[in-house]
Amino acid sequence: MPIRGYVLVETEVGRTQAVGRAMRELRPAATRMLAVDTVTGPFDVIVQLEADDLDLLGKCITEDIQRVPGVQRTTTCLSVQLG
């Protein structure tokens, strides 16, 4: 079963649009980017990812998403199946 995660991204002031565009252009090798949305509230961009395992998901976050210029901080929420 694939692992799905939501990456909540905080950007530098004035960089939200550029970060959102850059996220949409990412093509991580072993991870599927399901959605990239610029949002209002405490976070600026939310990225929905899916990978075959947690290590691949983490690699995408640390090697792709966090390296986008203008990304200040990320918080990752993993989807779980309860019940």
C-alpha positions, 0 to 999 in steps of 0.5 A: 500500500502506498504511503501518502503525505501532505507537506505543509510549506512555509515560504519566505515573504513574497515567494509563495507564487514562485515556490508554488510554480517550482513545486508544480515543475518538480518531477521526483524520481520515485514519488508521485506528486498528486497535488500542489496548492497555494493556500492561505493561513499559517502555511503557504503551499500544500503538496500532496505526495505518494510513494511506495515507502516512507524512505522514498517519501522522505527523500523527495521532501529532503532532496526535492521540496526543501531545496526549492529556493524560497522554502523556509520550513516544511511540516509533513503529515502522513495519511493513516488508515484507522479502523 
